[in-house]
Structures are given as C-alpha cells and as structure tokens.
C-alpha cells in the first residue's frame, strides 16, 4: 500500500498547486476538476450569503437559503471527491507497477465513478449558480457567473477523465 498524500483539504493552496505542477500523476485533472467544482460551490454560497437578509431580495430568501445549504454540501462532497480521485489514480499506478491487471481494472473503474459523480454534482450546481445569478445580489453577479463557468469547466474536465479511463480499460 502506498503512502497516501496529505488530503487536499489539509493543504495550502500553494502546496496543492505545487503538487499539480510537480509532474507526478496525482493530483491531476480529475482532482482539479473536483476542486474547481468545490470552488464554484463556494462562490454560489458566497452570493447567497451576500443576498440573504437583504430587504430588496426578501421574496427570494427561502430559495436562496436552500441553495446555500445545498451548495455547502456540494462543496464538501466535491472536496472529498478530489481526494478520492487521487486515491483511485494512485491505485491505478500501483496496479501498473505491479502488473496486476485486476487492480488496474478496479482502480480505473473507481476513477471513472469519481469523475462521473463530479460531473453529476457540477451539473446540478451549475443550475444553482444560474438561479443565484438571476435572483442573487446584483453586486455579486460576476461571482455567480464565475461559478457557472467553473461548473462548465469542471464538468467537461471530469468527462475527459471518464473518456481516458474508459479507453485505458479497453486497452487492457
């Protein structure tokens, strides 16, 4: 069993980015896709926080409170999925090093599951971001739109990871 890297949530941003740049296989695109989704969730939460309690947005209060609660949960799930992606791909690499095709297959399937969950979550999160861009504090519209764009990038990136892992499975 390999030594597990420090959880992404326990790292500084600088350390995480340095790990990405290191040239090691993890963290890579899958972890970054999940982390990007978590960042989008944080922006959705922020827009809700900047809106809730403001008189001029009162009629949207319940909707935004619900979105705020959900985006917090999505943020936590996406951060966990970033770590899960690192674990899955580390296991893939261990399988390749040992020549254990069954371990490679299991690990590639797990990596695909993680990426598909990321894609599913950010697709739902993007809908929340669109809602907050319409009903949230207009002074934070750029934050809401940034969340929308980050969700799109995260989802596309997660899907690319599904495709490459699916291809790797076919080539075994």
N, C-alpha and C positions, 0 to 999 in steps of 0.2 A: 504494500500500500504506500502510495507516495505521500510526502508531506503536503498537507493542504495549505494553500496560500491563505494569508490573512483575509478575512471576509472583506468584501468591497466596502461594506458599511462601516468597517472599523479603520479604513484607510483615509488618509487625507486625499483631497482631490489631486494634489500634486503627485502623490505616491501612485495613485491609480493610473493617472495619465502616463507616468513614467513606466509603469508596468506594461501598459499597452504598447508603448514605443520600444520596449526592450528587445523585440524580435522573438520573444518566446511565444509559443502558440496560444497561451492564455495569460491574461484575458484578451479576447479578440472581439470580432464583430458581433457575436452572439451576446456577450456580456455588455458590450457597448450599446447594442440595440435595447436591451432591458434597462440599462442605466438611463439611456435617453428617454425612454418611456416614463421612468420614475421622475425624471426632471420635468417632463411635460405635466405629470400629475401634480408635482409641487407648484407649478405655475397656475394650474387650474385652482388648486387650493388657495393660492395667494389672491387670485382675482375674487374668489368667493369671500375671503376674509376682508378684502378691501370694499366689498359691496354690502355684506350682511350688516344690518344695523343702521344703514343709511336710509333716511326717510324717503328719498326720491326713488329708491329701489324696493320699497316695502312690499309691493304686490308680488315680487319675485322671491321674497325671503325664504319661503318653505322649499321651493325648487332649488335654490342655491345652497341651502343648508344640507339638503340631501346630496347634492353634487359634491359639496365639500367633504362630507363624510365618506362618500364612495371614492373620491379621488385620493383621500388619505389611505384607504385600504388598498387601492391600486398601487400607490407609491410603495407601500410596504411589500406587496406581492412582487412587484417588478424588481425591487432591490434584491429580494430573495432569489428571484429567477436569474439575476446577474450572477450571483454566487453559484446557483445550480448549473448554469451554463459552463462556468469554469470547471466545476466538478465533473460534469459529463464529458467535456472535451479532454480534460486531464486523463480520464479513464480511457477514452479513445486512444490517446497517445500511448498509454501504458499497454493497451492491447496490441498496438502495432509493434512496440518494442519487444514484447514477449512472444509475438506471433500467435496470440490467442484470438482466432477469428470469431469465436462466440462472444468473447468480451468486447471485441470491436463492434460486432453487430448490436449487442445490447446497448453499448455506450452511444453508438450513432443514433439508435432509435430514441434513447433518452434525450440526446441533444436535440433531436427533431421535435420531441414532445415539448421541451422547454421553449424552443423558438416558436412553436405553434401557439403555446399559451401566451407568450409575449405578444404575438400578432393579434390574438383574440382580445387580450386586455387593452392594447392600444387602439384597436378599432372601436371598442366601447368608450374608451377615454376620449378619443377624438370627438365623438358625439357630445360628450360632456363639455369639451373645450369649445365646440361650436355654440352650444347653448350659452355658456358664460360669455362668449364674445357678443352674443345678441342681448343678453339680459344683465350682464355684469357691469360693474363700474366702468364708465366710458373712458376714464383716465387710465385704465389698465387694459385697454383694447389690444395694444401691441403685445402684452403679455399673454392674453388669451389666444391671439393669432399665432404667437410663437409656439404655444402648446399644440395648436392644431398642426403646424408644420413639423414639429418634433414627433408627434404621433405618426404622421405620414412617413417620415424618415425611419422611425423605429420599426414600423410595420413592414416596410419594404426591406429593411435590413434583416429582420427576423426571417422573412420569407426567403431571402437569398441563402441564409444558413440552412433552412429546410431543404432547399434545392440541392445545395452542395453535399449535404449529408446523405440525401436520398441517392445521389449519383455515386457516392462512395460505397453505399450499401450494394448497389447494382454491380460495382466493380469487384466485389469480394468473391 
